[in-house]
């Protein structure tokens, strides 16, 4: 549907023209059926999309390992979920290596151009941050993409297949197309005004001048060609070659329709920034919790540290499945405190001093836990604590902290386990639905707007330093939280979700549901959600308010329906649980955002 016949006549610089007609390109078959839960042997996968799950499963069936399948699924999501996952973005992975029995973290987060400074989003005429919508739809918000460098590093360290092999299924998928579902159409409609103003984006995603209809076939031959060239040339073509130059040029000179009235600011990226990018191996965060070991993503993500701190605080309390209201009260209060510390201390640890060990220490957790009253919610926002190594039995509560920064909720998460016991939790993003709305001309993929995760307004003179201020080659803080849980040294759970700053609370609540409240993983993951991010309100889904609102309000919590986007829906999680050696349960959302896709190699009978 993406103008295949017209694409046949286009010649993209550096890419041989491939003659195609609608008659010569095979039509896609029906989409694989979605199921939220699958249990079986030989490997498992859970994603938001049945095409991506099927491709990952085929890799496992063909003898590939969990990392191979995760990369193949990520490439497929770039085709079918282009508004949340693309090679123009980045992400984080946690990986359990069955041979060494160790957990690793692979950092593919974007970083800022070298010319970016702390006041990079400030309008010099006003001294204030530019309007947020202008930061989003701009070159200024685009970070140097990390996804391809992350795939390359992850496959070299842990994979058994090369990128060329793993891109082939997605090349076929992009050529043949896929069936448009309601979620894809809705995301296009949300972006229609932005997309219409950017020439290559309009051509790609608004065929015939309008969003594609549900049930139509959407093809992306430009992305198929880009994947072909990546398979042939490798990732250096993206970072040091012609494609990298095109990315930098698109950022510096956004391809805006001359008739558009939208302000689309140019970015600061140069080809040298593309060449300077590196994905990095990190030491995963780790906290013990109720007889398990919980591993997460370290800074620049705040996911592992904030989930870990909240769990450490909760470990000071006995949570009883017979009294869910009290358990939820402690969950909300622990989240509130952990978010206060996140806002004050978390940033790119390569650029600022992050007291990570102290934030995750049991002493600091006890000091923070003593602020929680069993029958009364603290007035939010609460102040950050002092993770300084000197901990008192209790510290007095305060009333001020840094405001919660905006963080786009549009991300996606996948999990893979293989027959050898390796497990991947992988969160990938381009930030907003539709990222920056800038498509690299002729290449078939959108660029991120991840730099809007920085604090756009510098702190006032004399105020505490902001660890998340923009800076050259600095990674913005994220809430992405690909999480692995081990028990007795063996994988137990893999979990993650989209949702911006609600990612942390969704992962935390799901872990509490599973570990403390005794739910099985399908129930824990689908259960109604609430998020407390150190704000005066607790935002929640309506069923949560219906079930627990009155009792929690009696303890001082002010519950309101989560405003979205999408309204009333928090996250879209996926997970895996190893039920016993060799038996895995893959779990996806049954309903949120259209539901997800869980598959196993050999279903259990």
Secondary structure, DSSP 8 states (H G I E B T S, - for coil): ---HHHHTT---TTS------TTTS----------SEEEEEEEEEEES-HHHHHHHHHHHHTT--HHHHHHHHHHHHHHHTTTT--TTSEEEEEEEETTTTEEEEEEE--B--TT--TTTTEETTTTEE--HHHHHSSSTT--B--HHHHHHHHHHHH-SS-HHHHHHHHHHHHHH-EE--HHHHHHHHHHHHHHHHBHHHHHHHSGGGS---TT-EE--HHHHHHHHHHHHH-THHHHTSHHHHHHHHHHHS--B-TT--S--------HHHHHH---EEE--EEEEETTEEEEE--TTBSHHHHHHHHHHHHTTS---TT-HHHHHHHHHHHHHHHHHHHHHH-S-TTTS---HHHHTSHHHHHHHHTT-BTTB---SS------SS---S-----S-----------EEEEEEEETTS-EEEEEEE-SSTTTTS-B-TTT--B---GGGGSBSS---TTS---TTB--TT----B----EEEEETTEEEEEEE---GGGHHHHHHHHHHHHHTS---HHHHHHS--EE-SSSSSEEE-HHHHHHHHHHHHTTT--EEE---SSTT-----EEEEEEETTEEEEEE-SSGGG--EEEEEEE--
